């Protein structure tokens, strides 16, 4: 009984790889450890509040998944941008600065990174929509058009397979980039450190080094679960409304798939939570694709990278002594329903799920 209880406590620890660093979330809040250009490790602690702490509805099963995912995406992206700025990934020599860069710096100043972040987020969403929503549907309609027989009945399954192929290919190509390879090494160190903690061993470089780097609660597994769920749920929608799968209704079909994304995220989140606490054969089979993908999205870390992971994890296993460094959205006063949307938009300093 004691071991089972400890395992449940381990689930509360999660994190994310950053540029030359790792962000961890745990009982002590949030910590971000970075390997600075001078070789030292900087660790900053932040106490945090989740949106569900203010609105109980956002903590309900099948609701917390979507809200938590959005919170994690916003927070993770903000930490990633901060790590890039602190470790020198966004800096360049004056001689390499273009006139356009100088114009941006002059007009936006300290807000430049925020502007770049918004532009990157918009472009990222557009790329994701093109690759994983529009392109699979376009490819299927093109194939179906030139075949001598109709395969419209298999539209959802074939689109799902195309989406998986595109996802795996995209991740494999990205992994070839030098900076991304190092990011994936930090991703591996994050998993190894958490595994070491969950096994009850002391957090030392030697103990962390021998751990596995494939974790069932990884965000890579979450994405794969979402793809599989999208195939299943889209199949049900196609059976109920077969007209949506006709080639002439591609725009409507993509709109419907966008609308069911929150449902897919919510169910996928609950599965990942369950998979992180159970190890039966059913969970192992469903988790296998995501664990296999982690062979691409994680790399074996060096000792200096493992050291950063240990620093970040240790920092969240105890209550931080510093004051709140992030905005606390919990107000003592009364709120109304119109405040909810604003709180979601402004919740960039809050963690969401325990997906790592």
HUJO-V601545 format. One record per helix or strand of 2 or more residues. SS is the DSSP state (H for helix, E for strand). FROM is the first residue (numbers start at 1). TO is the last residue. If there is no record, write none. Layout:
# HUJO-V601545
SS/FROM/TO
SS/FROM/TO
This chain:
# HUJO-V601545
H/2/10
E/14/18
E/21/26
E/29/35
E/41/46
H/51/53
H/56/59
H/64/86
H/94/96
H/99/146
H/152/174
H/178/198
H/205/209
H/219/240
H/242/245
H/247/259
H/261/277
H/281/297
H/303/316
H/338/345
